[in-house]
């Protein structure tokens, strides 16, 4: 179950992590998988229900970012 606050969606209810926080971690810290994400924020260490959705958000953010990079 996911809950929305404003335009952000809670992905991890145990630690109060939103999709926007995950996207920011990908963009600013170069997070590319759950192992990297866990180094930046507490996520997936409690019940684990958020892991699959968090990985999907990471993957989608990486794809979105790569589509807009300039090809030289």
MINUVEX-165153 format. One record per atom (N, C-alpha, C, CB): residue in one letter; x, y, z. Coordinates in steps of 0.2 Angstrom, whole numbers, plus 5000, padded with zeros to 4 digits. Glycine has a CB too. Example, Ala and Ser with C-alpha at 12.3 -4.5 7.8 and 13.67 -1.06 7.14 Angstrom:
! residues 2
A506649725039
A506249785039
A506649845039
A505749785045
S506449895035
S506849955036
S506450005039
S507049975029
! end
This chain:
! residues 72
X500449945000
X500050005000
X500450065000
X499550005006
X500350114996
X500750174995
X500250234997
X501050184988
X500550285000
X500150345002
X500450404999
X500150355009
X500050454997
X500350514994
X500250574999
X499950534987
X500750614998
X500750675002
X500950734997
X501250675008
X500550774995
X500650824990
X500750794984
X501250874992
X501350804980
X501450764974
X501950714975
X501650814969
X502150694981
X502550644983
X502250574985
X503150664988
X502450524984
X502150454986
X502650424991
X502050414980
X502350404997
X502750365002
X502850294999
X502350365009
X503550274998
X503750214996
X503850165002
X504350214991
X504150195007
X504350155013
X504050195019
X505150155014
X503550155021
X503150185027
X503550175034
X502450155028
X503950125034
X504350115040
X504750175042
X504750045039
X505050205037
X505550255037
X505350325035
X506250235034
X504750325032
X504450385029
X504850415023
X504450435034
X505050365018
X505450385012
X504950395006
X505950335011
X505050445003
X504550454997
X504950444990
X504350534997
X504550444985
X504850424978
X505250484976
X504250424973
X505150544978
X505550604977
X506250604980
X505150674979
X506250574986
X506850564990
X507350514986
X506750544997
X507050464984
X507350414980
X507650434973
X506950344979
X507250474970
X507450504964
X508050554965
X506850544960
X507950594970
X508550644972
X509150604973
X508350684978
X509150544977
X509750504978
X510050484972
X509550444983
X509650464967
X509850434961
X510250494957
X509350404956
X509950554957
X510150614953
X510750644956
X509650664952
X510850644963
X511350684966
X511950634969
X511050724972
X511750574971
X512250524974
X512450474969
X511950494980
X512150464963
X512350414958
X512050344960
X513050414957
X511550344964
X511250284966
X511050244960
X510650294971
X511250174960
X510950134954
X510650074956
X511550124950
X510650054962
X510349994965
X510150004972
X510749934963
X509849954975
X509649954982
X510249954987
X509149894984
X510749924985
X511349924989
X511649994990
X511949884986
X511650034984
X511850104984
X511350144988
X511950134977
X510750134987
X510250174991
X510250164998
X509550154988
X510350105000
X510450095008
X511050125011
X510450015009
X511550145007
X512050185010
X511950255011
X512650175005
X511350275007
X511250345007
X510650365012
X511050375000
X510150315013
X509550325017
X509350255020
X509050355013
X509050255025
X508750195028
X508150175024
X508550205036
X508150115021
X507550095017
X507650025016
X507550135010
X507049985017
X507049915015
X507349875021
X507449905009
X507549905026
X507849865032
X507349845037
X508349905035
X506749865037
X506249845042
X505849785039
X505849905043
X505249805035
X504849755033
X504949725026
X504049775033
X505349765022
X505549755015
X505049755010
X505749685015
X504449775011
X503849785006
X504049835001
X503249795010
X504449885003
X504649944998
X505149924993
X504850005002
X505549874994
X506149854990
X505949854982
X506449794992
X505449824980
X505349814973
X505149884970
X504749764972
X504749914973
X504549984971
X505050034971
X503950014975
X505550034976
X506050074976
X506550064970
X506450064983
X506649994969
X507149974963
X506850004957
X507249904963
X506149994956
X505850024950
X505950094949
X505050004950
X505850134954
X505950204954
X506650224952
X505750234961
X507150184955
X507850194953
X507950184946
X508350144957
X507650124943
X507750104936
X507450164932
X507450044935
X506850184933
X506450234929
X506850294929
X505750234932
X507150314935
X507450384935
X508050374931
X507650394943
X508450324931
X509050314927
X508850314920
X509450244929
X508350284918
X508150284911
X507950354909
X507550234910
X507550394913
X507350454911
X507950504911
X506850484917
X508350504915
X508950544915
X509450524909
X509450534921
X509450464907
X509850444901
X509550474894
X510050374901
X508950474894
X508550504888
X508750574887
X507850494889
X508850614892
X508950684891
X509750704891
X508650724897
X510150654892
X510850674891
X511050684884
X511350614894
X511550734883
X511750754877
X512250704874
X512150824877
X512150684868
X512550634865
X513050674861
X512150584860
X513750664862
X514250704859
X514550674853
X514750724864
! end
